[in-house]
Amino acid sequence: MATMLVASRKGLFVWEGEGAAWRIAALHFAGEPVTSVLADPRDGHWYAALRLGHFGVKLHRSADRGRSWAEVAAPAFPPKPAEGPMADDTTPWSVDLVWSMAAGGADEPGVLWAGCLPAGLFRSEDRGASWSLNRPLWEEPGRREWFGGGYDHAGIHSIVVDPRDARHVTLGISCGGVWQTRDAGTSWSLTAQGMKADYLPAESADDGNTQDPHALVQCRAQPDALWVQHHCGIYRSTDGGALWQPITAPAPSGFGFAVACDPGNPQRAWFVPAQADVCRIPVDGRMVVLRTDDGGRSFQAFGDGLPQTHAYHLVYRHALDVDATGRVLAMGSTTGGLWVSADAGEHWQELSRDLPPLSTVRFA
């Protein structure tokens, strides 16, 4: 029996099932916007981040797979300095949303990472009871050049912890490129070489610090294999992100937000294309999922079981996931559609088209 955590604008849905039989087992935080979820594989704890507007950002933790929840501390910035080099920082020092969460290494019980909007990176060493801002990244001079990709300010949406070495963490930032630390956040390096931003003037298009990776994922079996769905196409790295190779845009489109990669096969990845930045709907109203089995040299488009006429679904960066077997996939859309595939994306089963807008789909 598999479990999916499906975060939406109106609550966190827990789906359970296998094969063709799925059901909603629970709804938590009904009516509230859930922006990020994490099922910690080390101890089984679940985390849910809420964006409550006037009431701020809240974080909840469950030690019993959702049967009960306890509110824990939410990431929060320290007071902004009134003097010194950060006094004129124009970025708000307040967390608008928790955009991503990741568990630390297997040898770091209780360690969590949270990426926020604006682009603050936070670390907890006590399962979310307290958080600290990673100051080396926040005080990195290049951060002042970051800008919003869909929001007014830059945000951290992807956090990848190297399974070989938990001190090695890779971030995807919109719009701030790809950043890596190899010393648990004491120092950072910009690693977006090879990416190109065609939304900038030609003389600035290669600037790694202003790239817009929509989502970044890592192959667990071969962690040096990374994939990015970028605002301007698809990129792949086979050297841990030191160099990114552009992938020729597949049909019907290379634009999109979501990417998932096979945990055991660095050559296989999935993408959900949209028509273009200025028209964020499926090409020709036909929803498909793209899969490459050869590192991006070729792609297949699969649409069986997905809406094929007058489809207006968009799949956001966290709303596509693959399970540990590399065979079962799930994805959700901004218009409340939820689908699963049991054969690596070749055929899809519709679970619902009546859910609220979905931001995150994750296997627990």
Disulfide bonds with the S-S distance in Angstrom:
none
